[in-house]
Amino acid sequence: MEHYDAIVIGGGVIGTSIACHLARFGAKRTLLLERGQLGGGTTAQSSCILRTHYSVRENVVLAQAAMRAFDSFAGYLDDAEADCGYRRCGYLIVAPEGAAADAVRASLAIERELGIEARELDAAEARERHPLLRYDDVAVVGWEPGAGYADAYLTMTAFVRAARRAGAVVREGVEVTGLVRDAHGRVCGVETPQGAIGAGVVVSAQNIWSREVARWAGIALPLAMSRHSVMTLEAETPYGHDLPVVKDLVSPGRIYFRSYGGRQVLVSEGNEGVDIPEPDIEQADVPLDEVVHVGEQLMHRMPAFESAGLAASWTGVYDVTPDWNPVLGPVDGVPGLHLAYGFSGHGFKLSPIVGRLVAQAALGIEPDLPLAPYALARFAEHRLLTGRYGAGAVS
């Protein structure tokens, strides 16, 4: 039987980051197994927004560490070719008076306490940074100048290249069908149609397929799958890459949008989405009434796009936990198994630091940041990481 220091199941941006960090931390014989193509699952559907604005302090800490990695990506990976496509255009969040405005102000305060540049803008400053928006129904405008967006494919391929250079093996088209356990119940490998493969530790980064590892391990993993529609709208008005990412808490769907280049804007709602019973990454058509519904919200906030037309649309699926935050680290009662799932729509932006911390924990290295807040046990122990924004990917 083949044997590796570590096996990672799942070849999206989270799994490739974990494999990269495992190899770089000394597990030279790391094996990454992906059932399909690398990045062919939910990573390919990401909007790739990078920000530290969260109402959950632990998330701000993680996002801050991830942002540092994105900010010096080539140096972080010790790879002059590494490029994550990071565009620092800023993150502008608008909210109506009441609980939403209070949440924005509290979140900005958390960022500032941690040394992140973030503040409230007055009307003149807001118009200077984004002159295309209307602000007459807005009570507060939050601003994070260091935020922006990146490129999922570039990021993932950089992780893969760094992993391979550190000695990791990457295999596509290999489906894991079960876990191998020793006489003491410790996970010591995986089953595949081609045979069993041994490992010192197994890390599952299976995203919406995480119910599989729950079945293999005989554990309960809180997980729902939520489909979200994304579209690009094109108008006559140019919408350059220098314009900030916008989060609109005034709109019914709490839409977010960013430049997609030229005269196009990528836009989606930030609510709970539509639950689906089984994992599905097929690109379902976005119904016309939904395009109209989202488009009307964009046009309300940005009147220059009143005559915009649909350029493209697709759907993405989130792996959602009860508190809309991920599960990271070891599993009580299942030695040898570590998890990284449940990112609930904000996995891409956390991928560098999640890969680092999960790899450290899997190898018995004290993680740079505590993983205890993200433990699976928090659900049974009623320690949810509940944010002030409620359900949805803002957290």
DAZI-V326991 format. One record per backbone hydrogen bond with DSSP energy under -0.5 kcal/mol. NH is the residue of the N-H (numbers start at 0). CO is the residue of the C=O. If there is no record, write none. Layout:
# DAZI-V326991
NH:CO ; NH:CO
This chain:
# DAZI-V326991
1:195 ; 3:197 ; 4:28 ; 5:28 ; 6:200 ; 7:30 ; 8:202 ; 9:7 ; 9:32 ; 15:11 ; 16:12 ; 17:13 ; 18:14 ; 19:15 ; 20:16 ; 21:17 ; 22:18 ; 23:19 ; 24:20 ; 25:22 ; 26:21 ; 27:25 ; 29:27 ; 30:5 ; 31:168 ; 32:7 ; 32:30 ; 33:170 ; 38:10 ; 39:36 ; 43:40 ; 44:41 ; 45:42 ; 49:147 ; 53:51 ; 55:394 ; 56:54 ; 58:55 ; 59:55 ; 60:56 ; 61:57 ; 62:58 ; 63:59 ; 64:60 ; 65:61 ; 66:62 ; 67:63 ; 68:64 ; 69:65 ; 70:66 ; 71:67 ; 71:68 ; 72:69 ; 75:71 ; 76:72 ; 77:74 ; 78:73 ; 81:78 ; 86:148 ; 87:85 ; 88:86 ; 89:146 ; 90:143 ; 91:244 ; 92:90 ; 92:141 ; 93:246 ; 94:139 ; 100:95 ; 101:97 ; 102:98 ; 103:99 ; 104:100 ; 105:101 ; 106:102 ; 107:103 ; 108:104 ; 109:105 ; 110:106 ; 111:107 ; 112:108 ; 113:109 ; 113:110 ; 114:111 ; 115:110 ; 117:115 ; 118:142 ; 120:140 ; 125:121 ; 126:122 ; 127:123 ; 128:124 ; 129:125 ; 132:129 ; 133:300 ; 137:134 ; 138:94 ; 139:94 ; 140:120 ; 141:92 ; 142:118 ; 143:90 ; 146:143 ; 147:49 ; 148:86 ; 149:47 ; 150:83 ; 154:150 ; 155:151 ; 156:152 ; 157:153 ; 158:154 ; 159:155 ; 160:156 ; 161:157 ; 162:158 ; 163:159 ; 164:160 ; 165:161 ; 166:163 ; 167:162 ; 168:29 ; 170:31 ; 172:33 ; 172:35 ; 173:33 ; 174:172 ; 175:173 ; 176:190 ; 177:190 ; 179:188 ; 181:185 ; 184:181 ; 186:334 ; 187:179 ; 188:179 ; 189:196 ; 190:177 ; 191:194 ; 192:174 ; 194:191 ; 196:189 ; 197:1 ; 198:187 ; 199:3 ; 200:4 ; 201:335 ; 202:6 ; 203:337 ; 204:8 ; 204:202 ; 206:339 ; 208:205 ; 209:206 ; 211:208 ; 212:208 ; 213:209 ; 214:210 ; 215:211 ; 216:212 ; 217:213 ; 218:213 ; 220:218 ; 221:219 ; 223:319 ; 224:275 ; 225:317 ; 226:273 ; 227:315 ; 229:313 ; 230:266 ; 231:311 ; 232:264 ; 233:308 ; 234:262 ; 238:261 ; 242:239 ; 244:89 ; 245:256 ; 246:91 ; 247:254 ; 248:93 ; 248:246 ; 253:250 ; 255:267 ; 256:245 ; 257:265 ; 259:263 ; 260:238 ; 263:260 ; 264:232 ; 265:257 ; 266:230 ; 267:255 ; 268:228 ; 269:252 ; 273:226 ; 274:272 ; 275:224 ; 283:281 ; 286:284 ; 289:286 ; 290:286 ; 291:287 ; 292:288 ; 293:289 ; 294:290 ; 295:291 ; 296:292 ; 297:293 ; 298:294 ; 299:295 ; 300:296 ; 301:297 ; 303:131 ; 304:301 ; 305:302 ; 307:304 ; 308:233 ; 310:231 ; 311:231 ; 313:229 ; 315:227 ; 317:225 ; 319:223 ; 319:317 ; 323:320 ; 326:340 ; 327:325 ; 327:373 ; 328:338 ; 330:336 ; 331:329 ; 333:330 ; 336:333 ; 337:201 ; 338:328 ; 339:203 ; 340:326 ; 343:318 ; 345:342 ; 349:346 ; 350:346 ; 350:347 ; 353:349 ; 354:350 ; 355:351 ; 356:352 ; 357:353 ; 358:354 ; 359:355 ; 360:356 ; 361:357 ; 362:358 ; 363:360 ; 364:359 ; 373:370 ; 374:371 ; 377:374 ; 378:375 ; 380:376 ; 381:378 ; 382:377 ; 385:383 ; 389:386 ; 394:391
